[in-house]
Amino acid sequence: SCIYKRRGLLKTALNFAEKALKLESSSSKADNPACTHLNLSAILSKLDRHRHALEHCKCALELLKTGNFGGMTPGLMNDFADSESSILAVCYHNLAVEHEHLHEWDKSIQAYMKSVEVAAQELGPDHPITMAFEGTAQEAQESLELKKMQSGKASKKKVSDFDRKLMGVGKTIKTPRGL
């Protein structure tokens, strides 16, 4: 599935990743179910199926937390070629990305921060992945603050316009009760 994903054949990649997950689910000797869920999540995300992608991230996280798979895996993230990566940190990062796509801002920020924390613990604070995750977390935090400010200004403006209309209505129109 990874080859098809890299070539942009996402539906074919999804088909193979789902088959891999099915095989792993039926086997007691599954090699790497957490990574299979992460691969499915990445493919689904590229297909704009973010709710399903989030669910696969959560499955991977649960597998990692229960100890079904953990540690380091070379080359899990192709964006960081020839480097080791922490599957748990990648999982938290992918979780954050999916929450962001779903406009679940606070959950997204929490997951970004957790990805940085885990990457720093497992890879070190100066590792390229840790530093990349820190940058992404910072950008997400700044973006969230901007969105909150814009949302606050928009809602204040709407309320103010509404209040002005109500005040204007009371002055120009008399009600039967004289109110």
C-alpha positions as CSV (number, residue, x, y, z in Angstrom):
1,S,0.0,0.0,0.0
2,C,2.9,2.4,0.7
3,I,4.1,2.2,-2.9
4,Y,0.7,3.0,-4.3
5,K,0.3,5.8,-1.8
6,R,3.6,7.3,-2.9
7,R,2.6,7.1,-6.5
8,G,-0.7,8.8,-5.8
9,L,-2.9,5.8,-6.4
10,L,-4.8,6.3,-3.2
11,K,-7.8,4.1,-3.7
12,T,-5.5,1.2,-4.6
13,A,-3.3,1.9,-1.6
14,L,-6.4,2.0,0.6
15,N,-7.5,-1.4,-0.8
16,F,-4.2,-3.0,0.0
17,A,-3.9,-1.4,3.4
18,E,-7.4,-2.6,4.4
19,K,-6.4,-6.1,3.2
20,A,-3.3,-5.9,5.3
21,L,-5.3,-4.9,8.4
22,K,-7.7,-7.7,7.8
23,L,-4.8,-10.2,7.6
24,E,-3.2,-8.8,10.7
25,S,-6.5,-8.9,12.6
26,S,-7.0,-12.6,11.8
27,S,-3.4,-13.5,12.8
28,S,-2.0,-13.9,16.3
29,K,1.4,-13.1,14.9
30,A,0.7,-9.7,13.5
31,D,3.9,-7.9,12.7
32,N,2.9,-4.3,13.1
33,P,-0.8,-3.5,13.4
34,A,-0.2,0.0,14.8
35,C,1.7,1.0,11.7
36,T,-0.9,-0.5,9.5
37,H,-3.5,1.7,11.2
38,L,-1.3,4.8,10.8
39,N,-0.8,4.0,7.1
40,L,-4.6,3.6,6.7
41,S,-5.0,6.9,8.5
42,A,-2.5,8.7,6.1
43,I,-4.3,7.3,3.1
44,L,-7.7,8.2,4.3
45,S,-6.6,11.7,5.2
46,K,-5.3,12.2,1.6
47,L,-8.7,11.1,0.4
48,D,-10.3,13.8,2.7
49,R,-11.9,11.1,4.9
50,H,-10.7,12.7,8.1
51,R,-13.2,11.2,10.5
52,H,-12.2,7.7,9.4
53,A,-8.5,8.7,9.5
54,L,-8.9,9.9,13.0
55,E,-10.5,6.5,14.1
56,H,-7.5,4.7,12.7
57,C,-5.1,7.0,14.6
58,K,-7.0,6.2,17.7
59,C,-6.7,2.5,17.1
60,A,-3.0,2.8,16.5
61,L,-2.7,4.8,19.7
62,E,-4.6,2.2,21.7
63,L,-2.3,-0.6,20.3
64,L,0.8,1.4,21.2
65,K,-0.4,2.2,24.7
66,T,-1.3,-1.5,25.4
67,G,2.1,-2.5,24.3
68,N,1.1,-4.5,21.2
69,F,3.8,-2.5,19.4
70,G,6.2,0.2,20.4
71,G,9.6,1.6,20.0
72,M,11.4,2.9,16.9
73,T,10.7,2.0,13.3
74,P,13.1,3.1,10.6
75,G,11.6,5.1,7.7
76,L,8.0,5.2,9.0
77,M,7.7,8.8,7.9
78,N,9.0,9.1,4.4
79,D,9.1,12.9,4.8
80,F,12.1,12.3,7.1
81,A,14.1,9.9,4.9
82,D,17.0,7.9,6.4
83,S,16.0,8.8,10.0
84,E,14.4,6.8,12.8
85,S,11.0,7.8,14.0
86,S,9.0,7.3,17.1
87,I,5.8,5.5,16.1
88,L,4.0,7.0,19.2
89,A,5.1,10.5,18.4
90,V,4.0,10.1,14.7
91,C,0.7,8.7,16.0
92,Y,0.1,11.8,18.2
93,H,1.1,14.1,15.3
94,N,-1.3,12.4,12.9
95,L,-4.0,12.5,15.5
96,A,-3.4,16.3,15.8
97,V,-3.6,16.7,12.0
98,E,-6.9,14.9,11.8
99,H,-8.4,16.9,14.7
100,E,-7.3,20.1,12.9
101,H,-9.0,19.0,9.7
102,L,-12.2,18.4,11.7
103,H,-11.9,21.8,13.3
104,E,-11.4,20.3,16.8
105,W,-8.8,22.9,17.7
106,D,-8.2,22.2,21.3
107,K,-7.8,18.5,20.8
108,S,-5.5,19.2,17.9
109,I,-3.2,21.4,20.0
110,Q,-3.1,18.9,22.8
111,A,-2.1,16.1,20.4
112,Y,0.5,18.3,18.7
113,M,2.1,19.1,22.1
114,K,2.0,15.4,23.1
115,S,3.8,14.5,19.8
116,V,6.5,17.0,20.6
117,E,6.8,15.6,24.2
118,V,7.1,12.0,23.0
119,A,9.5,12.8,20.2
120,A,11.7,14.7,22.6
121,Q,11.7,11.8,25.0
122,E,12.3,9.1,22.4
123,L,14.5,10.9,19.9
124,G,15.9,13.8,21.7
125,P,15.1,17.5,21.7
126,D,17.5,18.2,18.8
127,H,16.3,15.5,16.5
128,P,14.9,16.7,13.1
129,I,11.5,15.1,13.8
130,T,11.2,16.7,17.2
131,M,12.1,20.0,15.8
132,A,9.6,19.7,12.9
133,F,6.9,18.7,15.3
134,E,7.7,21.7,17.5
135,G,7.4,24.0,14.5
136,T,4.1,22.5,13.6
137,A,2.8,22.7,17.1
138,Q,3.8,26.3,17.3
139,E,2.1,27.2,14.0
140,A,-1.1,25.4,15.1
141,Q,-1.1,27.2,18.4
142,E,-0.7,30.6,16.7
143,S,-3.4,29.7,14.2
144,L,-5.8,28.7,17.0
145,E,-5.2,32.0,18.8
146,L,-5.9,33.9,15.6
147,K,-9.1,31.9,14.9
148,K,-10.3,32.6,18.5
149,M,-9.6,36.3,18.1
150,Q,-11.4,36.5,14.8
151,S,-14.3,34.5,16.1
152,G,-14.6,36.8,19.2
153,K,-14.5,39.9,17.0
154,A,-17.1,38.4,14.6
155,S,-19.5,37.5,17.4
156,K,-19.1,40.8,19.1
157,K,-19.8,42.7,15.9
158,K,-22.9,40.6,15.3
159,V,-24.2,41.2,18.7
160,S,-23.5,44.9,18.5
161,D,-25.3,45.2,15.1
162,F,-28.2,43.3,16.5
163,D,-28.4,45.5,19.6
164,R,-28.3,48.6,17.4
165,K,-31.2,47.4,15.4
166,L,-33.2,46.6,18.5
167,M,-32.5,50.0,20.0
168,G,-33.5,51.6,16.7
169,V,-36.8,49.7,16.4
170,G,-37.9,50.8,19.9
171,K,-37.5,54.5,19.0
172,T,-39.3,54.5,15.7
173,I,-42.2,52.1,16.3
174,K,-44.7,52.4,19.1
175,T,-46.3,49.2,20.5
176,P,-49.9,48.9,21.5
177,R,-48.9,48.9,25.1
178,G,-46.8,52.0,24.7
179,L,-43.5,50.1,25.3
